Amino acid sequence: MILISILVALIVERLGAKSTRWQIDYYLAQYQTLSYQKGAGTWLFKSSIGAVLWLMLPALLVAFIYSLSDFVLWQLALNVMVLLVCFGCAKYRKSYKGYLNALARDDNEAATLYALQMGQTRTEDEPNGETFGQTLAWINFTHYCAVMFWFVLLGAPGAIMYAVTRAVVEVLRDEVNGEPTDSDKRCIELMSPHSQRFSLLFHCFNWLPARLAGFGYLIIGNFSKGTGSWLKYLLDFKTCNRQVVTETALAAEQIEQQYFGCTYEAACMMRLVKRNVLFYLFLVAALTLFAGLN
Protein backbone atom coordinates (compact mmCIF):
# COMPACT_ATOMS: atom_id res chain seq x y z
CA MET A 1 0.00 0.00 0.00
CA ILE A 2 2.90 2.37 0.70
CA LEU A 3 4.21 2.20 -2.86
CA ILE A 4 0.72 2.57 -4.35
CA SER A 5 -0.01 5.56 -2.12
CA ILE A 6 3.18 7.34 -3.20
CA LEU A 7 2.61 6.61 -6.90
CA VAL A 8 -1.00 7.81 -6.84
CA ALA A 9 -0.07 10.94 -4.89
CA LEU A 10 2.76 11.81 -7.30
CA ILE A 11 0.53 11.34 -10.33
CA VAL A 12 -2.33 13.40 -8.90
CA GLU A 13 0.03 16.11 -7.70
CA ARG A 14 1.59 16.41 -11.15
CA LEU A 15 -1.80 16.50 -12.88
CA GLY A 16 -3.57 19.14 -10.90
CA ALA A 17 -3.45 19.34 -7.09
CA LYS A 18 -2.25 22.93 -7.16
CA SER A 19 -4.87 24.83 -5.16
CA THR A 20 -4.11 26.23 -1.70
CA ARG A 21 -6.15 23.41 -0.16
CA TRP A 22 -3.40 20.98 -1.18
CA GLN A 23 -0.57 22.94 0.44
CA ILE A 24 0.66 22.36 3.99
CA ASP A 25 0.97 26.13 4.45
CA TYR A 26 -2.81 26.52 4.26
CA TYR A 27 -3.48 24.05 7.08
CA LEU A 28 -0.58 25.33 9.15
CA ALA A 29 -2.07 28.83 8.96
CA GLN A 30 -5.42 27.49 10.17
CA TYR A 31 -3.70 25.59 12.97
CA GLN A 32 -1.76 28.67 14.03
CA THR A 33 -4.91 30.82 14.07
CA LEU A 34 -6.80 28.25 16.13
CA SER A 35 -3.90 27.92 18.57
CA TYR A 36 -3.68 31.68 18.94
CA GLN A 37 -7.42 31.99 19.56
CA LYS A 38 -7.32 29.22 22.18
CA GLY A 39 -4.57 31.00 24.06
CA ALA A 40 -1.71 28.64 23.16
CA GLY A 41 0.47 31.67 22.54
CA THR A 42 0.29 32.64 26.21
CA TRP A 43 1.36 29.34 27.77
CA LEU A 44 2.27 26.58 25.30
CA PHE A 45 5.15 28.47 23.70
CA LYS A 46 6.69 29.54 26.99
CA SER A 47 8.72 26.33 27.07
CA SER A 48 10.63 24.46 24.37
CA ILE A 49 8.84 21.23 25.28
CA GLY A 50 5.48 22.92 24.79
CA ALA A 51 6.55 24.34 21.42
CA VAL A 52 7.74 20.92 20.18
CA LEU A 53 4.51 19.35 21.44
CA TRP A 54 2.56 21.94 19.45
CA LEU A 55 4.61 20.96 16.40
CA MET A 56 3.84 17.25 16.85
CA LEU A 57 0.08 17.58 17.52
CA PRO A 58 -0.95 17.47 13.82
CA ALA A 59 0.93 14.19 13.38
CA LEU A 60 -0.76 12.75 16.46
CA LEU A 61 -4.15 13.85 15.12
CA VAL A 62 -3.48 12.13 11.79
CA ALA A 63 -2.39 8.98 13.64
CA PHE A 64 -5.69 9.01 15.56
CA ILE A 65 -7.75 9.48 12.37
CA TYR A 66 -5.77 6.72 10.67
CA SER A 67 -6.53 4.31 13.53
CA LEU A 68 -10.30 4.78 13.23
CA SER A 69 -10.58 2.11 10.55
CA ASP A 70 -8.53 -0.77 9.14
CA PHE A 71 -10.39 -0.58 5.83
CA VAL A 72 -7.80 -0.62 3.06
CA LEU A 73 -9.47 2.00 0.84
CA TRP A 74 -9.87 4.34 3.82
CA GLN A 75 -6.18 4.11 4.65
CA LEU A 76 -5.18 4.46 0.99
CA ALA A 77 -7.32 7.58 0.55
CA LEU A 78 -5.91 9.11 3.74
CA ASN A 79 -2.34 8.30 2.68
CA VAL A 80 -2.82 9.93 -0.71
CA MET A 81 -4.42 13.07 0.73
CA VAL A 82 -1.69 13.46 3.34
CA LEU A 83 1.06 12.99 0.75
CA LEU A 84 -0.56 15.50 -1.61
CA VAL A 85 -0.59 18.11 1.15
CA CYS A 86 3.00 17.34 2.17
CA PHE A 87 4.29 17.30 -1.43
CA GLY A 88 2.47 20.51 -2.32
CA CYS A 89 4.82 23.10 -3.79
CA ALA A 90 2.58 25.00 -6.21
CA LYS A 91 4.14 28.33 -5.22
CA TYR A 92 7.58 27.07 -6.24
CA ARG A 93 6.26 25.72 -9.53
CA LYS A 94 4.79 29.13 -10.31
CA SER A 95 8.05 30.92 -9.48
CA TYR A 96 10.03 28.37 -11.50
CA LYS A 97 7.91 29.01 -14.59
CA GLY A 98 8.34 32.74 -14.04
CA TYR A 99 12.11 32.24 -13.80
CA LEU A 100 12.26 30.35 -17.10
CA ASN A 101 10.06 32.95 -18.83
CA ALA A 102 12.28 35.75 -17.54
CA LEU A 103 15.39 34.03 -18.91
CA ALA A 104 13.64 33.45 -22.24
CA ARG A 105 13.08 37.21 -22.64
CA ASP A 106 16.57 38.05 -21.26
CA ASP A 107 15.14 39.79 -18.21
CA ASN A 108 17.90 38.98 -15.72
CA GLU A 109 16.49 41.23 -13.02
CA ALA A 110 13.15 39.41 -13.02
CA ALA A 111 14.95 36.05 -13.11
CA THR A 112 16.93 37.05 -10.01
CA LEU A 113 13.74 38.04 -8.18
CA TYR A 114 12.13 34.68 -9.00
CA ALA A 115 15.29 32.87 -7.85
CA LEU A 116 15.17 34.76 -4.55
CA GLN A 117 11.52 33.78 -4.12
CA MET A 118 12.55 30.16 -4.47
CA GLY A 119 15.18 30.44 -1.75
CA GLN A 120 18.44 31.17 -3.57
CA THR A 121 19.73 33.62 -0.98
CA ARG A 122 23.27 33.68 -2.41
CA THR A 123 24.43 33.09 -5.98
CA GLU A 124 27.34 30.88 -6.97
CA ASP A 125 29.61 33.96 -7.13
CA GLU A 126 29.10 34.79 -3.43
CA PRO A 127 30.69 33.08 -0.39
CA ASN A 128 28.76 29.96 0.62
CA GLY A 129 26.48 30.53 -2.36
CA GLU A 130 24.76 28.03 -4.61
CA THR A 131 23.59 27.83 -8.20
CA PHE A 132 19.92 28.01 -9.10
CA GLY A 133 20.08 24.34 -10.03
CA GLN A 134 21.25 23.53 -6.50
CA THR A 135 18.30 25.51 -5.12
CA LEU A 136 16.00 23.33 -7.23
CA ALA A 137 17.70 20.21 -5.85
CA TRP A 138 17.05 21.33 -2.25
CA ILE A 139 13.39 22.16 -2.92
CA ASN A 140 12.88 18.78 -4.55
CA PHE A 141 14.56 17.05 -1.62
CA THR A 142 12.50 18.73 1.10
CA HIS A 143 9.18 18.44 -0.75
CA TYR A 144 9.51 14.93 -2.17
CA CYS A 145 12.44 12.75 -1.09
CA ALA A 146 12.39 13.56 2.63
CA VAL A 147 8.58 13.37 2.76
CA MET A 148 8.70 9.94 1.13
CA PHE A 149 11.37 8.79 3.58
CA TRP A 150 9.32 9.71 6.65
CA PHE A 151 6.15 8.34 5.10
CA VAL A 152 7.83 4.98 4.55
CA LEU A 153 9.28 5.02 8.06
CA LEU A 154 6.29 6.27 10.08
CA GLY A 155 3.36 6.36 7.68
CA ALA A 156 1.06 9.35 7.19
CA PRO A 157 1.86 10.82 10.66
CA GLY A 158 5.56 10.80 9.80
CA ALA A 159 4.95 12.72 6.57
CA ILE A 160 2.85 15.31 8.42
CA MET A 161 5.46 15.60 11.18
CA TYR A 162 8.16 16.39 8.63
CA ALA A 163 6.07 18.74 6.48
CA VAL A 164 4.86 20.82 9.44
CA THR A 165 8.42 21.15 10.76
CA ARG A 166 9.66 22.12 7.29
CA ALA A 167 6.98 24.80 6.91
CA VAL A 168 7.64 26.31 10.35
CA VAL A 169 11.41 26.37 9.85
CA GLU A 170 11.03 28.02 6.43
CA VAL A 171 8.95 30.78 8.01
CA LEU A 172 11.39 31.28 10.88
CA ARG A 173 14.34 31.42 8.48
CA ASP A 174 12.46 33.86 6.24
CA GLU A 175 12.56 31.37 3.36
CA VAL A 176 8.90 31.79 2.44
CA ASN A 177 8.05 32.24 -1.23
CA GLY A 178 6.96 35.88 -1.54
CA GLU A 179 5.87 38.31 1.18
CA PRO A 180 5.14 36.84 4.64
CA THR A 181 1.44 36.51 5.38
CA ASP A 182 -0.24 37.54 8.62
CA SER A 183 -0.06 33.89 9.67
CA ASP A 184 3.68 33.84 8.97
CA LYS A 185 4.20 36.98 11.05
CA ARG A 186 2.23 35.44 13.92
CA CYS A 187 4.30 32.27 13.62
CA ILE A 188 7.51 34.30 13.86
CA GLU A 189 6.15 36.21 16.84
CA LEU A 190 5.23 33.07 18.77
CA MET A 191 8.01 30.69 17.83
CA SER A 192 11.10 32.79 17.19
CA PRO A 193 12.39 32.09 20.78
CA HIS A 194 12.47 28.39 19.83
CA SER A 195 13.94 28.88 16.36
CA GLN A 196 17.25 27.20 17.20
CA ARG A 197 15.56 24.12 18.64
CA PHE A 198 13.28 23.79 15.60
CA SER A 199 16.25 24.15 13.26
CA LEU A 200 18.09 21.39 15.13
CA LEU A 201 15.01 19.17 14.90
CA PHE A 202 14.74 19.82 11.16
CA HIS A 203 18.44 19.06 10.76
CA CYS A 204 17.94 15.70 12.49
CA PHE A 205 14.91 14.90 10.33
CA ASN A 206 16.95 15.58 7.17
CA TRP A 207 20.24 13.91 8.12
CA LEU A 208 19.62 10.35 6.92
CA PRO A 209 17.31 11.24 3.99
CA ALA A 210 19.99 13.68 2.73
CA ARG A 211 22.57 10.87 2.62
CA LEU A 212 20.13 8.58 0.82
CA ALA A 213 19.34 11.31 -1.69
CA GLY A 214 23.05 11.91 -2.19
CA PHE A 215 23.59 8.21 -2.84
CA GLY A 216 20.76 8.32 -5.37
CA TYR A 217 22.54 11.13 -7.22
CA LEU A 218 25.62 8.93 -7.45
CA ILE A 219 23.65 6.02 -8.91
CA ILE A 220 21.74 8.05 -11.49
CA GLY A 221 24.40 10.69 -12.19
CA ASN A 222 28.17 10.79 -12.49
CA PHE A 223 29.27 8.24 -9.88
CA SER A 224 33.00 8.96 -9.96
CA LYS A 225 32.60 12.75 -9.70
CA GLY A 226 29.92 12.68 -7.03
CA THR A 227 31.45 10.05 -4.77
CA GLY A 228 33.99 12.44 -3.27
CA SER A 229 31.32 14.91 -2.17
CA TRP A 230 29.08 12.19 -0.79
CA LEU A 231 31.80 10.41 1.21
CA LYS A 232 33.03 13.72 2.63
CA TYR A 233 29.67 14.24 4.37
CA LEU A 234 28.66 10.61 4.97
CA LEU A 235 29.28 10.64 8.73
CA ASP A 236 29.29 14.40 9.18
CA PHE A 237 26.62 15.41 11.71
CA LYS A 238 27.41 19.12 11.78
CA THR A 239 27.39 20.29 8.16
CA CYS A 240 24.10 21.73 6.94
CA ASN A 241 22.08 19.10 5.09
CA ARG A 242 21.33 21.63 2.37
CA GLN A 243 25.04 21.79 1.59
CA VAL A 244 25.26 18.00 1.50
CA VAL A 245 22.36 17.65 -0.94
CA THR A 246 23.26 20.56 -3.23
CA GLU A 247 27.00 19.83 -3.48
CA THR A 248 26.44 16.15 -4.21
CA ALA A 249 23.75 16.95 -6.79
CA LEU A 250 25.96 19.45 -8.62
CA ALA A 251 28.94 17.07 -8.59
CA ALA A 252 26.82 14.19 -9.88
CA GLU A 253 25.24 16.23 -12.68
CA GLN A 254 28.56 17.89 -13.61
CA ILE A 255 27.19 21.08 -15.15
CA GLU A 256 29.87 23.39 -16.57
CA GLN A 257 30.20 26.80 -14.94
CA GLN A 258 29.39 28.66 -18.15
CA TYR A 259 25.82 27.30 -17.96
CA PHE A 260 25.12 28.47 -14.39
CA GLY A 261 22.05 30.69 -14.30
CA CYS A 262 20.82 29.48 -17.70
CA THR A 263 17.80 27.42 -18.68
CA TYR A 264 20.18 24.58 -19.53
CA GLU A 265 21.34 24.30 -15.92
CA ALA A 266 17.77 24.35 -14.61
CA ALA A 267 16.65 21.71 -17.14
CA CYS A 268 19.59 19.42 -16.33
CA MET A 269 19.01 19.65 -12.59
CA MET A 270 15.28 19.06 -12.96
CA ARG A 271 15.98 15.88 -14.90
CA LEU A 272 18.41 14.76 -12.19
CA VAL A 273 16.01 15.35 -9.28
CA LYS A 274 13.14 13.66 -11.11
CA ARG A 275 15.32 10.61 -11.65
CA ASN A 276 16.21 10.71 -7.97
CA VAL A 277 12.52 10.53 -7.04
CA LEU A 278 12.31 7.44 -9.25
CA PHE A 279 15.33 6.04 -7.37
CA TYR A 280 13.44 6.52 -4.09
CA LEU A 281 10.45 4.72 -5.60
CA PHE A 282 12.74 1.87 -6.61
CA LEU A 283 13.99 1.59 -3.02
CA VAL A 284 10.42 1.48 -1.71
CA ALA A 285 9.52 -1.18 -4.29
CA ALA A 286 12.57 -3.24 -3.32
CA LEU A 287 11.68 -3.00 0.37
CA THR A 288 8.11 -4.01 -0.45
CA LEU A 289 9.26 -7.09 -2.34
CA PHE A 290 12.15 -8.29 -0.20
CA ALA A 291 11.50 -6.89 3.28
CA GLY A 292 7.75 -7.26 3.55
CA LEU A 293 7.11 -3.51 3.68
CA ASN A 294 3.36 -2.88 3.44
Contacts in CASP RR format, 6 or more apart in sequence:
PFRMAT RR
TARGET T0000
AUTHOR 0000-0000-0000
METHOD contacts of the structure
MODEL  1
MILISILVALIVERLGAKSTRWQIDYYLAQYQTLSYQKGAGTWLFKSSIG
AVLWLMLPALLVAFIYSLSDFVLWQLALNVMVLLVCFGCAKYRKSYKGYL
NALARDDNEAATLYALQMGQTRTEDEPNGETFGQTLAWINFTHYCAVMFW
FVLLGAPGAIMYAVTRAVVEVLRDEVNGEPTDSDKRCIELMSPHSQRFSL
LFHCFNWLPARLAGFGYLIIGNFSKGTGSWLKYLLDFKTCNRQVVTETAL
AAEQIEQQYFGCTYEAACMMRLVKRNVLFYLFLVAALTLFAGLN
1 72 0 8 1.000
1 75 0 8 1.000
1 76 0 8 1.000
1 79 0 8 1.000
1 294 0 8 1.000
2 79 0 8 1.000
2 151 0 8 1.000
2 152 0 8 1.000
2 155 0 8 1.000
2 284 0 8 1.000
2 288 0 8 1.000
2 293 0 8 1.000
2 294 0 8 1.000
3 281 0 8 1.000
3 284 0 8 1.000
3 285 0 8 1.000
3 288 0 8 1.000
4 76 0 8 1.000
5 76 0 8 1.000
5 79 0 8 1.000
5 80 0 8 1.000
5 83 0 8 1.000
5 151 0 8 1.000
6 83 0 8 1.000
6 148 0 8 1.000
6 151 0 8 1.000
6 281 0 8 1.000
6 284 0 8 1.000
7 281 0 8 1.000
8 76 0 8 1.000
8 80 0 8 1.000
9 79 0 8 1.000
9 80 0 8 1.000
9 83 0 8 1.000
9 84 0 8 1.000
9 87 0 8 1.000
10 87 0 8 1.000
10 277 0 8 1.000
12 80 0 8 1.000
12 84 0 8 1.000
13 22 0 8 1.000
13 83 0 8 1.000
13 84 0 8 1.000
13 87 0 8 1.000
13 88 0 8 1.000
17 84 0 8 1.000
17 88 0 8 1.000
18 90 0 8 1.000
18 93 0 8 1.000
19 90 0 8 1.000
20 26 0 8 1.000
20 90 0 8 1.000
22 84 0 8 1.000
22 85 0 8 1.000
22 88 0 8 1.000
22 90 0 8 1.000
23 85 0 8 1.000
23 88 0 8 1.000
23 89 0 8 1.000
23 90 0 8 1.000
23 91 0 8 1.000
24 85 0 8 1.000
24 86 0 8 1.000
24 88 0 8 1.000
24 163 0 8 1.000
24 164 0 8 1.000
24 166 0 8 1.000
24 167 0 8 1.000
25 91 0 8 1.000
25 167 0 8 1.000
27 58 0 8 1.000
27 85 0 8 1.000
28 164 0 8 1.000
28 167 0 8 1.000
28 168 0 8 1.000
28 183 0 8 1.000
28 187 0 8 1.000
29 181 0 8 1.000
29 183 0 8 1.000
31 58 0 8 1.000
32 183 0 8 1.000
32 186 0 8 1.000
32 187 0 8 1.000
32 190 0 8 1.000
33 183 0 8 1.000
33 186 0 8 1.000
35 41 0 8 1.000
35 44 0 8 1.000
35 54 0 8 1.000
36 186 0 8 1.000
36 190 0 8 1.000
40 54 0 8 1.000
41 190 0 8 1.000
44 50 0 8 1.000
44 51 0 8 1.000
44 53 0 8 1.000
44 54 0 8 1.000
45 51 0 8 1.000
45 54 0 8 1.000
45 190 0 8 1.000
45 191 0 8 1.000
45 193 0 8 1.000
45 194 0 8 1.000
48 194 0 8 1.000
48 197 0 8 1.000
51 191 0 8 1.000
51 194 0 8 1.000
51 197 0 8 1.000
51 198 0 8 1.000
52 194 0 8 1.000
52 197 0 8 1.000
52 198 0 8 1.000
52 201 0 8 1.000
55 161 0 8 1.000
55 164 0 8 1.000
55 165 0 8 1.000
55 168 0 8 1.000
55 198 0 8 1.000
55 201 0 8 1.000
56 161 0 8 1.000
58 160 0 8 1.000
58 161 0 8 1.000
58 164 0 8 1.000
59 157 0 8 1.000
59 158 0 8 1.000
59 160 0 8 1.000
59 161 0 8 1.000
59 164 0 8 1.000
60 157 0 8 1.000
62 78 0 8 1.000
62 82 0 8 1.000
62 156 0 8 1.000
62 157 0 8 1.000
62 160 0 8 1.000
63 156 0 8 1.000
63 157 0 8 1.000
65 78 0 8 1.000
66 75 0 8 1.000
66 78 0 8 1.000
66 156 0 8 1.000
66 157 0 8 1.000
68 74 0 8 1.000
69 75 0 8 1.000
78 156 0 8 1.000
79 151 0 8 1.000
79 155 0 8 1.000
79 156 0 8 1.000
82 151 0 8 1.000
82 156 0 8 1.000
82 159 0 8 1.000
82 160 0 8 1.000
83 147 0 8 1.000
83 151 0 8 1.000
83 156 0 8 1.000
83 159 0 8 1.000
85 160 0 8 1.000
85 163 0 8 1.000
86 143 0 8 1.000
86 147 0 8 1.000
86 151 0 8 1.000
86 159 0 8 1.000
86 160 0 8 1.000
86 162 0 8 1.000
86 163 0 8 1.000
87 143 0 8 1.000
87 144 0 8 1.000
87 147 0 8 1.000
88 143 0 8 1.000
89 139 0 8 1.000
89 143 0 8 1.000
91 177 0 8 1.000
91 178 0 8 1.000
92 118 0 8 1.000
92 139 0 8 1.000
92 143 0 8 1.000
92 177 0 8 1.000
95 114 0 8 1.000
95 117 0 8 1.000
95 118 0 8 1.000
95 177 0 8 1.000
96 114 0 8 1.000
96 118 0 8 1.000
96 136 0 8 1.000
96 266 0 8 1.000
98 110 0 8 1.000
98 114 0 8 1.000
99 111 0 8 1.000
99 114 0 8 1.000
99 115 0 8 1.000
99 118 0 8 1.000
99 132 0 8 1.000
99 266 0 8 1.000
100 263 0 8 1.000
100 266 0 8 1.000
102 108 0 8 1.000
102 110 0 8 1.000
102 111 0 8 1.000
102 114 0 8 1.000
103 111 0 8 1.000
103 261 0 8 1.000
103 262 0 8 1.000
103 263 0 8 1.000
104 263 0 8 1.000
111 261 0 8 1.000
115 123 0 8 1.000
115 132 0 8 1.000
115 135 0 8 1.000
117 177 0 8 1.000
117 178 0 8 1.000
118 132 0 8 1.000
118 135 0 8 1.000
118 136 0 8 1.000
118 139 0 8 1.000
118 177 0 8 1.000
119 135 0 8 1.000
119 139 0 8 1.000
119 175 0 8 1.000
119 177 0 8 1.000
120 130 0 8 1.000
120 132 0 8 1.000
120 135 0 8 1.000
121 129 0 8 1.000
121 175 0 8 1.000
122 128 0 8 1.000
122 129 0 8 1.000
122 130 0 8 1.000
123 129 0 8 1.000
123 130 0 8 1.000
123 131 0 8 1.000
124 130 0 8 1.000
124 131 0 8 1.000
124 257 0 8 1.000
124 260 0 8 1.000
130 138 0 8 1.000
130 246 0 8 1.000
131 250 0 8 1.000
131 255 0 8 1.000
131 260 0 8 1.000
131 261 0 8 1.000
131 265 0 8 1.000
132 260 0 8 1.000
132 261 0 8 1.000
132 265 0 8 1.000
132 266 0 8 1.000
133 249 0 8 1.000
133 250 0 8 1.000
133 255 0 8 1.000
133 261 0 8 1.000
133 265 0 8 1.000
133 266 0 8 1.000
133 268 0 8 1.000
133 269 0 8 1.000
134 246 0 8 1.000
134 247 0 8 1.000
134 249 0 8 1.000
134 250 0 8 1.000
134 269 0 8 1.000
135 246 0 8 1.000
136 266 0 8 1.000
136 269 0 8 1.000
136 270 0 8 1.000
136 273 0 8 1.000
137 245 0 8 1.000
137 246 0 8 1.000
137 249 0 8 1.000
137 250 0 8 1.000
137 269 0 8 1.000
137 272 0 8 1.000
137 273 0 8 1.000
138 242 0 8 1.000
138 245 0 8 1.000
138 246 0 8 1.000
140 273 0 8 1.000
140 274 0 8 1.000
140 276 0 8 1.000
140 277 0 8 1.000
141 206 0 8 1.000
141 209 0 8 1.000
141 210 0 8 1.000
141 213 0 8 1.000
141 245 0 8 1.000
141 273 0 8 1.000
142 166 0 8 1.000
142 206 0 8 1.000
144 273 0 8 1.000
144 277 0 8 1.000
144 280 0 8 1.000
145 209 0 8 1.000
145 212 0 8 1.000
145 213 0 8 1.000
145 276 0 8 1.000
145 277 0 8 1.000
145 280 0 8 1.000
146 162 0 8 1.000
146 166 0 8 1.000
146 205 0 8 1.000
146 206 0 8 1.000
146 209 0 8 1.000
146 210 0 8 1.000
146 213 0 8 1.000
147 159 0 8 1.000
147 162 0 8 1.000
147 163 0 8 1.000
148 277 0 8 1.000
148 280 0 8 1.000
148 281 0 8 1.000
148 284 0 8 1.000
149 208 0 8 1.000
149 209 0 8 1.000
149 212 0 8 1.000
149 280 0 8 1.000
150 158 0 8 1.000
150 159 0 8 1.000
150 161 0 8 1.000
150 162 0 8 1.000
150 205 0 8 1.000
150 209 0 8 1.000
151 158 0 8 1.000
151 159 0 8 1.000
152 284 0 8 1.000
152 287 0 8 1.000
152 293 0 8 1.000
154 161 0 8 1.000
161 205 0 8 1.000
162 205 0 8 1.000
165 198 0 8 1.000
165 201 0 8 1.000
165 202 0 8 1.000
165 205 0 8 1.000
166 202 0 8 1.000
168 187 0 8 1.000
168 191 0 8 1.000
168 198 0 8 1.000
169 175 0 8 1.000
169 198 0 8 1.000
169 199 0 8 1.000
169 202 0 8 1.000
170 176 0 8 1.000
171 180 0 8 1.000
171 184 0 8 1.000
171 187 0 8 1.000
171 188 0 8 1.000
172 187 0 8 1.000
172 188 0 8 1.000
172 191 0 8 1.000
172 192 0 8 1.000
172 195 0 8 1.000
172 198 0 8 1.000
172 199 0 8 1.000
173 195 0 8 1.000
173 199 0 8 1.000
174 180 0 8 1.000
176 184 0 8 1.000
180 188 0 8 1.000
191 198 0 8 1.000
203 240 0 8 1.000
203 241 0 8 1.000
206 241 0 8 1.000
207 237 0 8 1.000
207 241 0 8 1.000
210 241 0 8 1.000
210 244 0 8 1.000
210 245 0 8 1.000
211 230 0 8 1.000
211 233 0 8 1.000
211 234 0 8 1.000
211 244 0 8 1.000
212 280 0 8 1.000
212 283 0 8 1.000
213 245 0 8 1.000
213 248 0 8 1.000
213 276 0 8 1.000
213 280 0 8 1.000
214 230 0 8 1.000
214 244 0 8 1.000
214 245 0 8 1.000
214 248 0 8 1.000
214 249 0 8 1.000
214 252 0 8 1.000
214 276 0 8 1.000
215 230 0 8 1.000
216 276 0 8 1.000
216 279 0 8 1.000
217 226 0 8 1.000
217 230 0 8 1.000
217 248 0 8 1.000
217 249 0 8 1.000
217 251 0 8 1.000
217 252 0 8 1.000
217 253 0 8 1.000
217 272 0 8 1.000
217 276 0 8 1.000
218 226 0 8 1.000
218 227 0 8 1.000
218 230 0 8 1.000
218 248 0 8 1.000
218 252 0 8 1.000
219 279 0 8 1.000
220 252 0 8 1.000
220 272 0 8 1.000
220 275 0 8 1.000
220 276 0 8 1.000
220 278 0 8 1.000
220 279 0 8 1.000
221 252 0 8 1.000
221 253 0 8 1.000
221 272 0 8 1.000
221 275 0 8 1.000
222 251 0 8 1.000
222 252 0 8 1.000
222 253 0 8 1.000
222 254 0 8 1.000
223 252 0 8 1.000
225 251 0 8 1.000
225 252 0 8 1.000
225 254 0 8 1.000
226 248 0 8 1.000
226 251 0 8 1.000
226 252 0 8 1.000
228 251 0 8 1.000
229 247 0 8 1.000
229 248 0 8 1.000
229 251 0 8 1.000
229 252 0 8 1.000
230 248 0 8 1.000
233 239 0 8 1.000
233 243 0 8 1.000
233 244 0 8 1.000
233 247 0 8 1.000
233 248 0 8 1.000
236 244 0 8 1.000
249 269 0 8 1.000
249 272 0 8 1.000
249 273 0 8 1.000
252 272 0 8 1.000
253 268 0 8 1.000
253 269 0 8 1.000
253 272 0 8 1.000
255 264 0 8 1.000
255 265 0 8 1.000
255 268 0 8 1.000
255 269 0 8 1.000
259 265 0 8 1.000
259 268 0 8 1.000
284 293 0 8 1.000
287 293 0 8 1.000
288 294 0 8 1.000
END
